[in-house]
Amino acid sequence: MISTVTISTITTVTTIAAMGLTAVISVAAVVVLILFLTTKELASTSQSSSPKLIAKFLSIGILPLVMAFVTIVAIKIAEVLA
């Protein structure tokens, strides 16, 4: 009986900690996406070649972050509807 309660408590604490870590990673990914998009927009308006090169390199990181953002939004919608 005691071991069952202990195992259940540990599983619950682990789940809560994992959900907290997931939330932190999700927020970090969204913040990085916003920073990348803002930097790319500002760099692409410049006439110099160096900022345009930066904007080109930022495009590489934006696509995976957009896919992560869409996944986060889809999961949150599924949580609300379920």
Residue pairs with C-beta under 8 A, 6 or more apart in sequence:
26 68
26 72
29 65
29 68
29 69
29 72
30 69
30 72
32 61
32 65
33 62
33 65
33 66
33 68
33 69
36 58
36 61
36 62
36 65
37 62
39 54
39 55
39 58
40 54
40 55
40 58
40 59
40 62
42 51
43 51
43 52
43 54
43 55
43 58
44 51
44 52
44 55
46 52
